[in-house]
Amino acid sequence: MRYLSVFLLTLIFVSCKNEGTPQTLKNGTYRAVLEVQDNQELPFLFKVDSPTTLKIFNAEEVIEVDEVEYRNDSIFITAPVFEGYFAATFDGDNLKGEFIKESLDRIVPFTANFNEDVRFPKSPKSPTSTSIDGVWEAVFSQGVEGDEYIAKGIFEQVDHFVYGTFRTTTGDYRYLEGIMDGDIMKLSTFDGAHAFLFTAKVTDSTMEGQFYSGNHWKEPFVAKRNPDYELPSADSLTFLKEGYDSIDFTFPNAKGDMVSLKDERFKDKVVVVQIMGTWCPNCLDESKYYADFYNKNKDKNFEIIALAFEYAKTEEIAFSRIDRLTSKVGIDYPILLAQYGTSDKIKAQEKLPMLNHVLSYPTSIFIDKTGKVRKIHTGFNGPATGDKYIEFKAEFESFVAELLAE
């Protein structure tokens, strides 16, 4: 039924209301809003440079979009790499429609108002803002068995404007941007795949709030100020089961060839196996870094091979998403299709039974020249984490160099 809804929605959008010159986006800034649960608004800003190009902004992140299509009175906007797209009609200079992810049967109401450039407006009578600048020890879904997890909030506040992220043991929530409105924190991000909103009531030492992901998920979180807080090591969370010292798999590439670590290409080389998905923003951040590193080091007995776990409903669609990622990012290392139809981590672990679990997308497995697993790194500290991203790159390059020297 949800597919039928999307189909009917598309038919409505492409129905011609005006046989004259079709309307296009005006150059300038738009304030977009996604409607999430509890009547909350998840805002982000984008700037139109031409009728077919725009940029989405999240703090320091700039996402360049060049897939803007007009069909009669309707507009379709697709962010790079990911499958989600906006389908909308014009309401004067503004837009009204939905953000759609067909593989997950998700539709989120969406509006965008032209010539507005304030992400979160501050209440006119709001008192002096509480500061959240610094490090916070956080717990999400506290006390909920199976859902509870820890995080580290890292924030910078300038006047009432706030920038930063939450790091977890499996990755980060990327570039968050927002405000402190008195004692209320509001942060959001939209990257083409994930739409996140965090709201919380804050004191000098505590915060308590809600985390919204699109309009399909929300969970509570609490945090306390703790400048010395650190998360557990990402190198100890995923490991080989007793009796294993290597991994083995055989999965197809886009040509239908079955590829294995036993292939001649990987013999006597240092190999990094990347567990990922084309739908995953943290995986995209990691893939950009890995693609650049691989291009600089592929002639040094070094290989990367990615295993994609896709929620696309068919093999054909899954490979099309892999091809889109490969071409957009410029990835020269092979990406194999390990699973489609679900990104469930339990099913992913069944494909790699020598692992204790697949805890995170992405996960990186480091293999030495003899085929032995030397380290497994869970998650990825992306550019939004600042110093942690720099630290990850230094550790990655140092460890690879150590393996190559053996």
Number of C-alpha atoms within 10 A of each C-alpha: 7 12 13 9 12 19 12 11 15 15 11 12 20 17 12 14 11 10 8 9 8 14 18 17 21 16 15 15 21 26 20 24 20 24 18 22 15 9 8 14 16 27 25 26 21 23 20 18 14 14 15 15 16 24 17 23 20 22 17 12 16 13 16 15 19 16 14 19 15 19 14 18 20 24 23 19 21 19 21 20 23 20 18 22 21 24 25 26 23 17 12 9 14 18 22 19 23 22 23 20 17 16 17 15 12 17 21 17 18 22 22 24 18 20 15 14 17 14 22 20 10 14 9 7 8 12 10 12 17 19 22 26 16 14 20 25 22 24 19 20 18 15 10 10 8 7 10 14 17 19 24 23 24 20 19 16 17 11 12 17 19 22 22 24 24 22 25 22 20 21 23 22 22 27 24 24 26 27 24 27 22 18 19 18 24 22 26 29 27 23 20 22 19 17 18 25 25 22 22 21 18 22 15 11 12 17 22 18 18 16 19 21 18 23 20 11 11 18 16 17 22 21 22 19 20 16 11 8 14 13 12 11 10 18 15 11 18 21 21 18 13 9 7 12 14 18 17 12 14 16 17 17 17 17 7 10 11 14 17 16 16 12 10 9 13 18 15 13 19 24 25 22 19 23 24 27 28 26 25 18 24 24 23 20 18 21 22 16 16 19 17 14 14 17 14 10 11 13 9 12 15 21 21 22 21 20 22 27 26 27 20 23 14 13 16 12 16 23 23 14 21 23 16 17 22 20 12 12 17 14 19 16 16 15 27 24 23 21 22 20 16 15 18 14 15 11 15 19 15 12 17 16 16 18 19 14 19 23 18 21 24 27 25 24 22 22 23 21 18 11 20 15 19 14 18 21 21 25 27 26 27 26 19 24 23 13 11 15 15 14 12 14 16 11 12 14 11 12 15 17 14 11 17 16 9 8
